[in-house]
């Protein structure tokens, strides 16, 4: 496995492109627009320059990494990939459309992986004629700092596909857990209700934003408070996942807080928009 295709040049796609290129892979990075690709490559250049100043890389190595990332605004550019990792928005319809196209573009034997944080791998795989080669690989944000990748097999995913995904995770220097194909998998099924409850606590006046986060960092020894973490993840992403849990399980404990919906509607998406529960 030498060539990795990445669909989506947003936050996760950019992080994944840089990280996998550093590990020696050829990276084929796709987005539908020139501007997202340009912004992604500019971000990667800035980070490589920063790593040079820190002494992590010398200039020739940084240039080598950048050269190994090839941008494409047509999905067909990803056809040589040994594995394609989809990093588009958390919308099942959009993901299924991407996988339907990848199915006809990618070579036989290529793995089609989704970086989804909550959507059904079985449903995504149903858009292809190769469901046995479709798998979930949920990388955590930020990829460089987070050690875990959640691997999720769909109903038809073969153990061979799982073994290849597992080997890639090890090659990238990460650890993995295997999760079942339930809404939210393991990590978000546990995390998102906590974030949602913290938002409810603020919404109902139980404490200030700062008090809630301080209670959990100093009182529960968490490295980051739940409201700061929600801002880092993106409140739109938090809402999408908690709504998926609510739909998937039909349990009122996953009902999204009205304040979370209001913030997302107002464009208060957290750190990436400059305002969420904190102002950035």
Secondary structure, 3 states (H helix, E strand, C coil): CCEEEEECCCHHHHHHHHHHHHCCCEEEEECCCHHHHHHHHHHHHHHHHHHHHCCCCCHHHHHHHHHCEEEECCHHHHCCCCEEEECCCCCHHHHHHHHHHHHHHCCCCCEEEECCCCCCHHHHHCCCCCHHHEEEEEECCCCCCCCEEEEEECCCCCHHHHHHHHHHHHHCCCEEEEECCCCCCCHHHHHHHHHHHHHHHHHCCCCCHHHHHHHHHHCCCCCCCHHHHHHHHCHHHHHHHHHHHHHHHCCHHHCCCHHHHHHHHHCCCEHHHCECCCEC
